[in-house]
Amino acid sequence: MLHHSTYDYLKPTKTQVRTMKSLRQAAKEYSDAVEANLPKGPDRTYILRRLRELVMWTNVAVTRKSDGAPRANGGDVD
């Protein structure tokens, strides 16, 4: 069962914001490599769209536990 706060807004802590920024930068570097090494077309577009989705889910993972409960420890892995 999902935690009751799963769909509530959860403001990230300062530590979580730093973690999100670091992970987004890593995703951007990978995205740049994909764009530089793959030809334009549906496969590259699909990869880049999925990467964008993964970044969004990564932000969720930084702020919440798997049941949707907020991480109380600033984003460190439990």
mmJSON file of the N, C-alpha and C atoms, coordinates in Angstrom:
{"data_MODEL":{"atom_site":{
"group_PDB":["ATOM","ATOM","ATOM","ATOM","ATOM","ATOM","ATOM","ATOM","ATOM","ATOM","ATOM","ATOM","ATOM","ATOM","ATOM","ATOM","ATOM","ATOM","ATOM","ATOM","ATOM","ATOM","ATOM","ATOM","ATOM","ATOM","ATOM","ATOM","ATOM","ATOM","ATOM","ATOM","ATOM","ATOM","ATOM","ATOM","ATOM","ATOM","ATOM","ATOM","ATOM","ATOM","ATOM","ATOM","ATOM","ATOM","ATOM","ATOM","ATOM","ATOM","ATOM","ATOM","ATOM","ATOM","ATOM","ATOM","ATOM","ATOM","ATOM","ATOM","ATOM","ATOM","ATOM","ATOM","ATOM","ATOM","ATOM","ATOM","ATOM","ATOM","ATOM","ATOM","ATOM","ATOM","ATOM","ATOM","ATOM","ATOM","ATOM","ATOM","ATOM","ATOM","ATOM","ATOM","ATOM","ATOM","ATOM","ATOM","ATOM","ATOM","ATOM","ATOM","ATOM","ATOM","ATOM","ATOM","ATOM","ATOM","ATOM","ATOM","ATOM","ATOM","ATOM","ATOM","ATOM","ATOM","ATOM","ATOM","ATOM","ATOM","ATOM","ATOM","ATOM","ATOM","ATOM","ATOM","ATOM","ATOM","ATOM","ATOM","ATOM","ATOM","ATOM","ATOM","ATOM","ATOM","ATOM","ATOM","ATOM","ATOM","ATOM","ATOM","ATOM","ATOM","ATOM","ATOM","ATOM","ATOM","ATOM","ATOM","ATOM","ATOM","ATOM","ATOM","ATOM","ATOM","ATOM","ATOM","ATOM","ATOM","ATOM","ATOM","ATOM","ATOM","ATOM","ATOM","ATOM","ATOM","ATOM","ATOM","ATOM","ATOM","ATOM","ATOM","ATOM","ATOM","ATOM","ATOM","ATOM","ATOM","ATOM","ATOM","ATOM","ATOM","ATOM","ATOM","ATOM","ATOM","ATOM","ATOM","ATOM","ATOM","ATOM","ATOM","ATOM","ATOM","ATOM","ATOM","ATOM","ATOM","ATOM","ATOM","ATOM","ATOM","ATOM","ATOM","ATOM","ATOM","ATOM","ATOM","ATOM","ATOM","ATOM","ATOM","ATOM","ATOM","ATOM","ATOM","ATOM","ATOM","ATOM","ATOM","ATOM","ATOM","ATOM","ATOM","ATOM","ATOM","ATOM","ATOM","ATOM","ATOM","ATOM","ATOM","ATOM","ATOM","ATOM","ATOM","ATOM","ATOM","ATOM","ATOM","ATOM","ATOM"],
"id":[1,2,3,4,5,6,7,8,9,10,11,12,13,14,15,16,17,18,19,20,21,22,23,24,25,26,27,28,29,30,31,32,33,34,35,36,37,38,39,40,41,42,43,44,45,46,47,48,49,50,51,52,53,54,55,56,57,58,59,60,61,62,63,64,65,66,67,68,69,70,71,72,73,74,75,76,77,78,79,80,81,82,83,84,85,86,87,88,89,90,91,92,93,94,95,96,97,98,99,100,101,102,103,104,105,106,107,108,109,110,111,112,113,114,115,116,117,118,119,120,121,122,123,124,125,126,127,128,129,130,131,132,133,134,135,136,137,138,139,140,141,142,143,144,145,146,147,148,149,150,151,152,153,154,155,156,157,158,159,160,161,162,163,164,165,166,167,168,169,170,171,172,173,174,175,176,177,178,179,180,181,182,183,184,185,186,187,188,189,190,191,192,193,194,195,196,197,198,199,200,201,202,203,204,205,206,207,208,209,210,211,212,213,214,215,216,217,218,219,220,221,222,223,224,225,226,227,228,229,230,231,232,233,234],
"type_symbol":["N","C","C","N","C","C","N","C","C","N","C","C","N","C","C","N","C","C","N","C","C","N","C","C","N","C","C","N","C","C","N","C","C","N","C","C","N","C","C","N","C","C","N","C","C","N","C","C","N","C","C","N","C","C","N","C","C","N","C","C","N","C","C","N","C","C","N","C","C","N","C","C","N","C","C","N","C","C","N","C","C","N","C","C","N","C","C","N","C","C","N","C","C","N","C","C","N","C","C","N","C","C","N","C","C","N","C","C","N","C","C","N","C","C","N","C","C","N","C","C","N","C","C","N","C","C","N","C","C","N","C","C","N","C","C","N","C","C","N","C","C","N","C","C","N","C","C","N","C","C","N","C","C","N","C","C","N","C","C","N","C","C","N","C","C","N","C","C","N","C","C","N","C","C","N","C","C","N","C","C","N","C","C","N","C","C","N","C","C","N","C","C","N","C","C","N","C","C","N","C","C","N","C","C","N","C","C","N","C","C","N","C","C","N","C","C","N","C","C","N","C","C","N","C","C","N","C","C","N","C","C","N","C","C"],
"label_atom_id":["N","CA","C","N","CA","C","N","CA","C","N","CA","C","N","CA","C","N","CA","C","N","CA","C","N","CA","C","N","CA","C","N","CA","C","N","CA","C","N","CA","C","N","CA","C","N","CA","C","N","CA","C","N","CA","C","N","CA","C","N","CA","C","N","CA","C","N","CA","C","N","CA","C","N","CA","C","N","CA","C","N","CA","C","N","CA","C","N","CA","C","N","CA","C","N","CA","C","N","CA","C","N","CA","C","N","CA","C","N","CA","C","N","CA","C","N","CA","C","N","CA","C","N","CA","C","N","CA","C","N","CA","C","N","CA","C","N","CA","C","N","CA","C","N","CA","C","N","CA","C","N","CA","C","N","CA","C","N","CA","C","N","CA","C","N","CA","C","N","CA","C","N","CA","C","N","CA","C","N","CA","C","N","CA","C","N","CA","C","N","CA","C","N","CA","C","N","CA","C","N","CA","C","N","CA","C","N","CA","C","N","CA","C","N","CA","C","N","CA","C","N","CA","C","N","CA","C","N","CA","C","N","CA","C","N","CA","C","N","CA","C","N","CA","C","N","CA","C","N","CA","C","N","CA","C","N","CA","C","N","CA","C","N","CA","C","N","CA","C","N","CA","C"],
"label_alt_id":[null,null,null,null,null,null,null,null,null,null,null,null,null,null,null,null,null,null,null,null,null,null,null,null,null,null,null,null,null,null,null,null,null,null,null,null,null,null,null,null,null,null,null,null,null,null,null,null,null,null,null,null,null,null,null,null,null,null,null,null,null,null,null,null,null,null,null,null,null,null,null,null,null,null,null,null,null,null,null,null,null,null,null,null,null,null,null,null,null,null,null,null,null,null,null,null,null,null,null,null,null,null,null,null,null,null,null,null,null,null,null,null,null,null,null,null,null,null,null,null,null,null,null,null,null,null,null,null,null,null,null,null,null,null,null,null,null,null,null,null,null,null,null,null,null,null,null,null,null,null,null,null,null,null,null,null,null,null,null,null,null,null,null,null,null,null,null,null,null,null,null,null,null,null,null,null,null,null,null,null,null,null,null,null,null,null,null,null,null,null,null,null,null,null,null,null,null,null,null,null,null,null,null,null,null,null,null,null,null,null,null,null,null,null,null,null,null,null,null,null,null,null,null,null,null,null,null,null,null,null,null,null,null,null],
"label_comp_id":["MET","MET","MET","LEU","LEU","LEU","HIS","HIS","HIS","HIS","HIS","HIS","SER","SER","SER","THR","THR","THR","TYR","TYR","TYR","ASP","ASP","ASP","TYR","TYR","TYR","LEU","LEU","LEU","LYS","LYS","LYS","PRO","PRO","PRO","THR","THR","THR","LYS","LYS","LYS","THR","THR","THR","GLN","GLN","GLN","VAL","VAL","VAL","ARG","ARG","ARG","THR","THR","THR","MET","MET","MET","LYS","LYS","LYS","SER","SER","SER","LEU","LEU","LEU","ARG","ARG","ARG","GLN","GLN","GLN","ALA","ALA","ALA","ALA","ALA","ALA","LYS","LYS","LYS","GLU","GLU","GLU","TYR","TYR","TYR","SER","SER","SER","ASP","ASP","ASP","ALA","ALA","ALA","VAL","VAL","VAL","GLU","GLU","GLU","ALA","ALA","ALA","ASN","ASN","ASN","LEU","LEU","LEU","PRO","PRO","PRO","LYS","LYS","LYS","GLY","GLY","GLY","PRO","PRO","PRO","ASP","ASP","ASP","ARG","ARG","ARG","THR","THR","THR","TYR","TYR","TYR","ILE","ILE","ILE","LEU","LEU","LEU","ARG","ARG","ARG","ARG","ARG","ARG","LEU","LEU","LEU","ARG","ARG","ARG","GLU","GLU","GLU","LEU","LEU","LEU","VAL","VAL","VAL","MET","MET","MET","TRP","TRP","TRP","THR","THR","THR","ASN","ASN","ASN","VAL","VAL","VAL","ALA","ALA","ALA","VAL","VAL","VAL","THR","THR","THR","ARG","ARG","ARG","LYS","LYS","LYS","SER","SER","SER","ASP","ASP","ASP","GLY","GLY","GLY","ALA","ALA","ALA","PRO","PRO","PRO","ARG","ARG","ARG","ALA","ALA","ALA","ASN","ASN","ASN","GLY","GLY","GLY","GLY","GLY","GLY","ASP","ASP","ASP","VAL","VAL","VAL","ASP","ASP","ASP"],
"label_asym_id":["A","A","A","A","A","A","A","A","A","A","A","A","A","A","A","A","A","A","A","A","A","A","A","A","A","A","A","A","A","A","A","A","A","A","A","A","A","A","A","A","A","A","A","A","A","A","A","A","A","A","A","A","A","A","A","A","A","A","A","A","A","A","A","A","A","A","A","A","A","A","A","A","A","A","A","A","A","A","A","A","A","A","A","A","A","A","A","A","A","A","A","A","A","A","A","A","A","A","A","A","A","A","A","A","A","A","A","A","A","A","A","A","A","A","A","A","A","A","A","A","A","A","A","A","A","A","A","A","A","A","A","A","A","A","A","A","A","A","A","A","A","A","A","A","A","A","A","A","A","A","A","A","A","A","A","A","A","A","A","A","A","A","A","A","A","A","A","A","A","A","A","A","A","A","A","A","A","A","A","A","A","A","A","A","A","A","A","A","A","A","A","A","A","A","A","A","A","A","A","A","A","A","A","A","A","A","A","A","A","A","A","A","A","A","A","A","A","A","A","A","A","A","A","A","A","A","A","A","A","A","A","A","A","A"],
"label_entity_id":["1","1","1","1","1","1","1","1","1","1","1","1","1","1","1","1","1","1","1","1","1","1","1","1","1","1","1","1","1","1","1","1","1","1","1","1","1","1","1","1","1","1","1","1","1","1","1","1","1","1","1","1","1","1","1","1","1","1","1","1","1","1","1","1","1","1","1","1","1","1","1","1","1","1","1","1","1","1","1","1","1","1","1","1","1","1","1","1","1","1","1","1","1","1","1","1","1","1","1","1","1","1","1","1","1","1","1","1","1","1","1","1","1","1","1","1","1","1","1","1","1","1","1","1","1","1","1","1","1","1","1","1","1","1","1","1","1","1","1","1","1","1","1","1","1","1","1","1","1","1","1","1","1","1","1","1","1","1","1","1","1","1","1","1","1","1","1","1","1","1","1","1","1","1","1","1","1","1","1","1","1","1","1","1","1","1","1","1","1","1","1","1","1","1","1","1","1","1","1","1","1","1","1","1","1","1","1","1","1","1","1","1","1","1","1","1","1","1","1","1","1","1","1","1","1","1","1","1","1","1","1","1","1","1"],
"label_seq_id":[1,1,1,2,2,2,3,3,3,4,4,4,5,5,5,6,6,6,7,7,7,8,8,8,9,9,9,10,10,10,11,11,11,12,12,12,13,13,13,14,14,14,15,15,15,16,16,16,17,17,17,18,18,18,19,19,19,20,20,20,21,21,21,22,22,22,23,23,23,24,24,24,25,25,25,26,26,26,27,27,27,28,28,28,29,29,29,30,30,30,31,31,31,32,32,32,33,33,33,34,34,34,35,35,35,36,36,36,37,37,37,38,38,38,39,39,39,40,40,40,41,41,41,42,42,42,43,43,43,44,44,44,45,45,45,46,46,46,47,47,47,48,48,48,49,49,49,50,50,50,51,51,51,52,52,52,53,53,53,54,54,54,55,55,55,56,56,56,57,57,57,58,58,58,59,59,59,60,60,60,61,61,61,62,62,62,63,63,63,64,64,64,65,65,65,66,66,66,67,67,67,68,68,68,69,69,69,70,70,70,71,71,71,72,72,72,73,73,73,74,74,74,75,75,75,76,76,76,77,77,77,78,78,78],
"pdbx_PDB_ins_code":[null,null,null,null,null,null,null,null,null,null,null,null,null,null,null,null,null,null,null,null,null,null,null,null,null,null,null,null,null,null,null,null,null,null,null,null,null,null,null,null,null,null,null,null,null,null,null,null,null,null,null,null,null,null,null,null,null,null,null,null,null,null,null,null,null,null,null,null,null,null,null,null,null,null,null,null,null,null,null,null,null,null,null,null,null,null,null,null,null,null,null,null,null,null,null,null,null,null,null,null,null,null,null,null,null,null,null,null,null,null,null,null,null,null,null,null,null,null,null,null,null,null,null,null,null,null,null,null,null,null,null,null,null,null,null,null,null,null,null,null,null,null,null,null,null,null,null,null,null,null,null,null,null,null,null,null,null,null,null,null,null,null,null,null,null,null,null,null,null,null,null,null,null,null,null,null,null,null,null,null,null,null,null,null,null,null,null,null,null,null,null,null,null,null,null,null,null,null,null,null,null,null,null,null,null,null,null,null,null,null,null,null,null,null,null,null,null,null,null,null,null,null,null,null,null,null,null,null,null,null,null,null,null,null],
"Cartn_x":[0.839,0.0,0.887,0.512,1.28,1.105,2.16,2.12,1.086,0.411,-0.661,-0.174,1.117,1.626,2.207,1.987,2.571,2.281,1.096,0.715,0.765,1.265,1.423,2.719,2.727,3.96,4.967,6.188,7.252,8.423,8.654,9.758,11.072,11.989,13.265,14.103,14.871,15.814,16.99,17.831,19.012,19.929,20.074,20.891,20.284,18.969,18.297,18.423,18.331,18.487,19.887,20.895,22.273,22.405,21.779,21.816,21.115,19.948,19.207,20.026,20.669,21.478,22.624,23.273,24.374,23.886,22.761,22.228,21.728,21.122,20.683,21.887,22.989,24.187,24.732,24.729,25.182,24.283,22.977,22.041,22.267,22.55,22.805,24.056,25.09,26.32,26.038,25.23,24.871,24.034,23.094,22.261,23.116,24.096,25.004,25.76,26.175,26.882,25.964,24.726,23.75,23.569,23.372,23.166,24.394,25.569,26.806,27.116,26.607,27.024,25.947,24.694,23.632,23.022,22.641,22.024,20.629,20.219,18.862,17.878,16.812,15.8,14.982,14.052,13.128,13.808,14.876,15.546,16.195,16.903,17.543,16.491,15.417,14.343,13.759,13.543,13.006,13.952,15.228,16.221,16.225,16.223,16.27,14.991,13.848,12.599,12.582,13.063,13.111,14.096,15.2,16.174,15.537,14.76,14.065,13.108,12.4,11.5,12.284,13.407,14.225,14.729,15.069,15.516,14.385,13.16,12.025,11.814,11.895,11.72,12.89,14.068,15.221,14.967,14.386,14.052,13.082,12.113,11.175,11.93,12.816,13.557,14.445,14.934,15.773,14.954,13.705,12.907,11.984,11.737,10.762,11.296,10.758,11.03,10.158,10.37,9.633,8.127,7.701,6.265,5.657,6.452,5.962,6.2,6.647,6.912,8.117,8.101,9.241,10.507,11.64,12.924,13.26,13.469,13.75,15.232,16.048,17.496,18.15,17.391,17.976,18.305,17.859,18.087,19.086,19.757,20.682,19.918,20.559,19.917,19.687,18.481,18.134,18.724],
"Cartn_y":[-1.172,0.0,1.239,2.218,3.454,4.29,4.986,5.896,6.982,7.465,8.454,9.755,10.065,11.322,11.164,10.015,9.749,10.843,11.38,12.363,13.801,13.991,15.338,15.963,17.301,18.001,17.814,17.529,17.344,18.226,19.288,20.189,19.498,19.409,18.743,19.52,18.788,19.419,19.972,20.76,21.302,20.175,19.143,17.989,17.295,17.128,16.483,17.32,18.636,19.509,19.345,19.271,19.068,17.707,16.682,15.348,15.35,15.976,16.061,16.784,17.865,18.632,17.777,17.038,16.17,15.087,14.477,13.416,13.966,15.16,15.786,16.111,16.557,16.854,15.586,14.489,13.216,12.806,12.99,12.656,13.559,14.837,15.761,15.344,14.942,14.494,13.262,12.347,11.165,11.561,12.475,12.971,13.598,14.393,15.01,13.941,12.875,11.786,11.061,10.853,10.222,11.076,12.385,13.279,13.325,13.25,13.331,12.037,10.905,9.62,8.843,9.27,8.559,9.454,8.865,9.676,10.131,11.276,11.748,10.712,10.535,9.576,9.122,8.214,7.796,7.098,6.362,5.673,6.682,7.646,8.66,9.48,9.832,10.584,9.792,8.505,7.649,7.619,7.436,7.372,8.668,9.796,11.086,11.337,10.919,11.077,10.195,8.978,8.069,8.583,9.147,9.708,10.85,11.693,12.778,12.206,11.144,10.499,9.928,9.307,8.733,9.801,10.967,12.058,12.471,12.538,12.896,11.851,10.576,9.518,9.495,9.876,9.963,11.004,12.143,13.169,12.628,11.845,11.236,10.301,9.498,8.532,9.222,10.399,11.139,11.605,11.98,12.567,11.592,10.43,9.514,8.081,7.357,5.924,5.19,3.923,3.159,3.117,3.299,3.315,4.71,5.702,7.07,7.933,7.333,8.115,9.016,10.212,11.108,10.524,10.784,10.41,11.462,11.02,11.945,12.283,11.565,11.704,12.535,13.379,14.266,13.61,12.416,11.769,10.64,10.437,9.323,8.022,7.025,5.723,5.087,4.581,3.925,2.544],
"Cartn_z":[0.0,0.0,0.0,-0.801,-0.883,0.376,0.718,1.854,1.585,2.607,2.435,1.8,1.87,1.312,-0.092,-0.72,-2.031,-3.042,-3.038,-4.054,-3.548,-2.339,-1.803,-2.336,-2.389,-2.751,-1.633,-1.998,-1.019,-1.433,-0.678,-0.985,-0.636,-1.613,-1.345,-0.328,0.452,1.371,0.563,1.203,0.513,0.033,0.836,0.438,-0.772,-0.768,-1.898,-3.16,-3.037,-4.205,-4.799,-3.951,-4.449,-5.144,-4.557,-5.163,-6.51,-6.577,-7.841,-8.904,-8.523,-9.476,-10.019,-9.143,-9.567,-10.534,-10.212,-11.069,-12.404,-12.381,-13.641,-14.523,-13.918,-14.692,-15.349,-14.616,-15.189,-16.354,-16.195,-17.274,-18.483,-18.242,-19.341,-20.114,-19.403,-20.067,-20.934,-20.407,-21.186,-22.398,-22.188,-23.277,-24.376,-23.972,-24.944,-25.737,-25.061,-25.744,-26.718,-26.323,-27.221,-28.465,-28.269,-29.411,-30.315,-29.743,-30.523,-31.276,-30.784,-31.342,-32.076,-31.976,-32.673,-33.743,-34.861,-35.916,-35.502,-36.034,-35.777,-36.3,-35.571,-35.995,-34.805,-35.051,-33.995,-32.816,-33.07,-31.966,-31.018,-31.582,-30.746,-30.003,-30.673,-30.025,-28.861,-29.071,-28.015,-26.814,-27.083,-26.003,-25.203,-25.879,-25.192,-24.384,-24.909,-24.16,-22.923,-23.062,-21.905,-20.866,-21.309,-20.379,-19.581,-20.247,-19.56,-18.51,-18.863,-17.91,-16.727,-17.01,-15.945,-14.983,-15.505,-14.638,-13.696,-14.208,-13.354,-12.255,-12.612,-11.611,-10.635,-11.1,-10.204,-9.128,-9.516,-8.53,-7.484,-7.911,-6.965,-6.02,-6.577,-5.761,-4.724,-5.057,-4.115,-2.917,-3.138,-2.061,-1.344,-1.937,-1.347,-1.258,-0.311,-0.196,-1.209,-1.381,-2.389,-2.135,-0.88,-0.588,-0.688,-1.082,-1.227,0.005,1.072,2.3,2.062,2.645,2.491,3.111,2.479,3.076,4.131,5.333,6.427,6.534,5.786,5.952,4.865,4.194,3.205,1.88,1.642,0.37,0.402,1.556,1.656,1.523,0.985,0.796,2.157,2.352,3.628,3.695],
"occupancy":[1.0,1.0,1.0,1.0,1.0,1.0,1.0,1.0,1.0,1.0,1.0,1.0,1.0,1.0,1.0,1.0,1.0,1.0,1.0,1.0,1.0,1.0,1.0,1.0,1.0,1.0,1.0,1.0,1.0,1.0,1.0,1.0,1.0,1.0,1.0,1.0,1.0,1.0,1.0,1.0,1.0,1.0,1.0,1.0,1.0,1.0,1.0,1.0,1.0,1.0,1.0,1.0,1.0,1.0,1.0,1.0,1.0,1.0,1.0,1.0,1.0,1.0,1.0,1.0,1.0,1.0,1.0,1.0,1.0,1.0,1.0,1.0,1.0,1.0,1.0,1.0,1.0,1.0,1.0,1.0,1.0,1.0,1.0,1.0,1.0,1.0,1.0,1.0,1.0,1.0,1.0,1.0,1.0,1.0,1.0,1.0,1.0,1.0,1.0,1.0,1.0,1.0,1.0,1.0,1.0,1.0,1.0,1.0,1.0,1.0,1.0,1.0,1.0,1.0,1.0,1.0,1.0,1.0,1.0,1.0,1.0,1.0,1.0,1.0,1.0,1.0,1.0,1.0,1.0,1.0,1.0,1.0,1.0,1.0,1.0,1.0,1.0,1.0,1.0,1.0,1.0,1.0,1.0,1.0,1.0,1.0,1.0,1.0,1.0,1.0,1.0,1.0,1.0,1.0,1.0,1.0,1.0,1.0,1.0,1.0,1.0,1.0,1.0,1.0,1.0,1.0,1.0,1.0,1.0,1.0,1.0,1.0,1.0,1.0,1.0,1.0,1.0,1.0,1.0,1.0,1.0,1.0,1.0,1.0,1.0,1.0,1.0,1.0,1.0,1.0,1.0,1.0,1.0,1.0,1.0,1.0,1.0,1.0,1.0,1.0,1.0,1.0,1.0,1.0,1.0,1.0,1.0,1.0,1.0,1.0,1.0,1.0,1.0,1.0,1.0,1.0,1.0,1.0,1.0,1.0,1.0,1.0,1.0,1.0,1.0,1.0,1.0,1.0,1.0,1.0,1.0,1.0,1.0,1.0],
"B_iso_or_equiv":[0.0,0.0,0.0,0.0,0.0,0.0,0.0,0.0,0.0,0.0,0.0,0.0,0.0,0.0,0.0,0.0,0.0,0.0,0.0,0.0,0.0,0.0,0.0,0.0,0.0,0.0,0.0,0.0,0.0,0.0,0.0,0.0,0.0,0.0,0.0,0.0,0.0,0.0,0.0,0.0,0.0,0.0,0.0,0.0,0.0,0.0,0.0,0.0,0.0,0.0,0.0,0.0,0.0,0.0,0.0,0.0,0.0,0.0,0.0,0.0,0.0,0.0,0.0,0.0,0.0,0.0,0.0,0.0,0.0,0.0,0.0,0.0,0.0,0.0,0.0,0.0,0.0,0.0,0.0,0.0,0.0,0.0,0.0,0.0,0.0,0.0,0.0,0.0,0.0,0.0,0.0,0.0,0.0,0.0,0.0,0.0,0.0,0.0,0.0,0.0,0.0,0.0,0.0,0.0,0.0,0.0,0.0,0.0,0.0,0.0,0.0,0.0,0.0,0.0,0.0,0.0,0.0,0.0,0.0,0.0,0.0,0.0,0.0,0.0,0.0,0.0,0.0,0.0,0.0,0.0,0.0,0.0,0.0,0.0,0.0,0.0,0.0,0.0,0.0,0.0,0.0,0.0,0.0,0.0,0.0,0.0,0.0,0.0,0.0,0.0,0.0,0.0,0.0,0.0,0.0,0.0,0.0,0.0,0.0,0.0,0.0,0.0,0.0,0.0,0.0,0.0,0.0,0.0,0.0,0.0,0.0,0.0,0.0,0.0,0.0,0.0,0.0,0.0,0.0,0.0,0.0,0.0,0.0,0.0,0.0,0.0,0.0,0.0,0.0,0.0,0.0,0.0,0.0,0.0,0.0,0.0,0.0,0.0,0.0,0.0,0.0,0.0,0.0,0.0,0.0,0.0,0.0,0.0,0.0,0.0,0.0,0.0,0.0,0.0,0.0,0.0,0.0,0.0,0.0,0.0,0.0,0.0,0.0,0.0,0.0,0.0,0.0,0.0,0.0,0.0,0.0,0.0,0.0,0.0],
"pdbx_formal_charge":[null,null,null,null,null,null,null,null,null,null,null,null,null,null,null,null,null,null,null,null,null,null,null,null,null,null,null,null,null,null,null,null,null,null,null,null,null,null,null,null,null,null,null,null,null,null,null,null,null,null,null,null,null,null,null,null,null,null,null,null,null,null,null,null,null,null,null,null,null,null,null,null,null,null,null,null,null,null,null,null,null,null,null,null,null,null,null,null,null,null,null,null,null,null,null,null,null,null,null,null,null,null,null,null,null,null,null,null,null,null,null,null,null,null,null,null,null,null,null,null,null,null,null,null,null,null,null,null,null,null,null,null,null,null,null,null,null,null,null,null,null,null,null,null,null,null,null,null,null,null,null,null,null,null,null,null,null,null,null,null,null,null,null,null,null,null,null,null,null,null,null,null,null,null,null,null,null,null,null,null,null,null,null,null,null,null,null,null,null,null,null,null,null,null,null,null,null,null,null,null,null,null,null,null,null,null,null,null,null,null,null,null,null,null,null,null,null,null,null,null,null,null,null,null,null,null,null,null,null,null,null,null,null,null],
"auth_seq_id":[1,1,1,2,2,2,3,3,3,4,4,4,5,5,5,6,6,6,7,7,7,8,8,8,9,9,9,10,10,10,11,11,11,12,12,12,13,13,13,14,14,14,15,15,15,16,16,16,17,17,17,18,18,18,19,19,19,20,20,20,21,21,21,22,22,22,23,23,23,24,24,24,25,25,25,26,26,26,27,27,27,28,28,28,29,29,29,30,30,30,31,31,31,32,32,32,33,33,33,34,34,34,35,35,35,36,36,36,37,37,37,38,38,38,39,39,39,40,40,40,41,41,41,42,42,42,43,43,43,44,44,44,45,45,45,46,46,46,47,47,47,48,48,48,49,49,49,50,50,50,51,51,51,52,52,52,53,53,53,54,54,54,55,55,55,56,56,56,57,57,57,58,58,58,59,59,59,60,60,60,61,61,61,62,62,62,63,63,63,64,64,64,65,65,65,66,66,66,67,67,67,68,68,68,69,69,69,70,70,70,71,71,71,72,72,72,73,73,73,74,74,74,75,75,75,76,76,76,77,77,77,78,78,78],
"auth_comp_id":["MET","MET","MET","LEU","LEU","LEU","HIS","HIS","HIS","HIS","HIS","HIS","SER","SER","SER","THR","THR","THR","TYR","TYR","TYR","ASP","ASP","ASP","TYR","TYR","TYR","LEU","LEU","LEU","LYS","LYS","LYS","PRO","PRO","PRO","THR","THR","THR","LYS","LYS","LYS","THR","THR","THR","GLN","GLN","GLN","VAL","VAL","VAL","ARG","ARG","ARG","THR","THR","THR","MET","MET","MET","LYS","LYS","LYS","SER","SER","SER","LEU","LEU","LEU","ARG","ARG","ARG","GLN","GLN","GLN","ALA","ALA","ALA","ALA","ALA","ALA","LYS","LYS","LYS","GLU","GLU","GLU","TYR","TYR","TYR","SER","SER","SER","ASP","ASP","ASP","ALA","ALA","ALA","VAL","VAL","VAL","GLU","GLU","GLU","ALA","ALA","ALA","ASN","ASN","ASN","LEU","LEU","LEU","PRO","PRO","PRO","LYS","LYS","LYS","GLY","GLY","GLY","PRO","PRO","PRO","ASP","ASP","ASP","ARG","ARG","ARG","THR","THR","THR","TYR","TYR","TYR","ILE","ILE","ILE","LEU","LEU","LEU","ARG","ARG","ARG","ARG","ARG","ARG","LEU","LEU","LEU","ARG","ARG","ARG","GLU","GLU","GLU","LEU","LEU","LEU","VAL","VAL","VAL","MET","MET","MET","TRP","TRP","TRP","THR","THR","THR","ASN","ASN","ASN","VAL","VAL","VAL","ALA","ALA","ALA","VAL","VAL","VAL","THR","THR","THR","ARG","ARG","ARG","LYS","LYS","LYS","SER","SER","SER","ASP","ASP","ASP","GLY","GLY","GLY","ALA","ALA","ALA","PRO","PRO","PRO","ARG","ARG","ARG","ALA","ALA","ALA","ASN","ASN","ASN","GLY","GLY","GLY","GLY","GLY","GLY","ASP","ASP","ASP","VAL","VAL","VAL","ASP","ASP","ASP"],
"auth_asym_id":["A","A","A","A","A","A","A","A","A","A","A","A","A","A","A","A","A","A","A","A","A","A","A","A","A","A","A","A","A","A","A","A","A","A","A","A","A","A","A","A","A","A","A","A","A","A","A","A","A","A","A","A","A","A","A","A","A","A","A","A","A","A","A","A","A","A","A","A","A","A","A","A","A","A","A","A","A","A","A","A","A","A","A","A","A","A","A","A","A","A","A","A","A","A","A","A","A","A","A","A","A","A","A","A","A","A","A","A","A","A","A","A","A","A","A","A","A","A","A","A","A","A","A","A","A","A","A","A","A","A","A","A","A","A","A","A","A","A","A","A","A","A","A","A","A","A","A","A","A","A","A","A","A","A","A","A","A","A","A","A","A","A","A","A","A","A","A","A","A","A","A","A","A","A","A","A","A","A","A","A","A","A","A","A","A","A","A","A","A","A","A","A","A","A","A","A","A","A","A","A","A","A","A","A","A","A","A","A","A","A","A","A","A","A","A","A","A","A","A","A","A","A","A","A","A","A","A","A","A","A","A","A","A","A"],
"auth_atom_id":["N","CA","C","N","CA","C","N","CA","C","N","CA","C","N","CA","C","N","CA","C","N","CA","C","N","CA","C","N","CA","C","N","CA","C","N","CA","C","N","CA","C","N","CA","C","N","CA","C","N","CA","C","N","CA","C","N","CA","C","N","CA","C","N","CA","C","N","CA","C","N","CA","C","N","CA","C","N","CA","C","N","CA","C","N","CA","C","N","CA","C","N","CA","C","N","CA","C","N","CA","C","N","CA","C","N","CA","C","N","CA","C","N","CA","C","N","CA","C","N","CA","C","N","CA","C","N","CA","C","N","CA","C","N","CA","C","N","CA","C","N","CA","C","N","CA","C","N","CA","C","N","CA","C","N","CA","C","N","CA","C","N","CA","C","N","CA","C","N","CA","C","N","CA","C","N","CA","C","N","CA","C","N","CA","C","N","CA","C","N","CA","C","N","CA","C","N","CA","C","N","CA","C","N","CA","C","N","CA","C","N","CA","C","N","CA","C","N","CA","C","N","CA","C","N","CA","C","N","CA","C","N","CA","C","N","CA","C","N","CA","C","N","CA","C","N","CA","C","N","CA","C","N","CA","C","N","CA","C","N","CA","C","N","CA","C","N","CA","C","N","CA","C"],
"pdbx_PDB_model_num":[1,1,1,1,1,1,1,1,1,1,1,1,1,1,1,1,1,1,1,1,1,1,1,1,1,1,1,1,1,1,1,1,1,1,1,1,1,1,1,1,1,1,1,1,1,1,1,1,1,1,1,1,1,1,1,1,1,1,1,1,1,1,1,1,1,1,1,1,1,1,1,1,1,1,1,1,1,1,1,1,1,1,1,1,1,1,1,1,1,1,1,1,1,1,1,1,1,1,1,1,1,1,1,1,1,1,1,1,1,1,1,1,1,1,1,1,1,1,1,1,1,1,1,1,1,1,1,1,1,1,1,1,1,1,1,1,1,1,1,1,1,1,1,1,1,1,1,1,1,1,1,1,1,1,1,1,1,1,1,1,1,1,1,1,1,1,1,1,1,1,1,1,1,1,1,1,1,1,1,1,1,1,1,1,1,1,1,1,1,1,1,1,1,1,1,1,1,1,1,1,1,1,1,1,1,1,1,1,1,1,1,1,1,1,1,1,1,1,1,1,1,1,1,1,1,1,1,1,1,1,1,1,1,1]
}}}
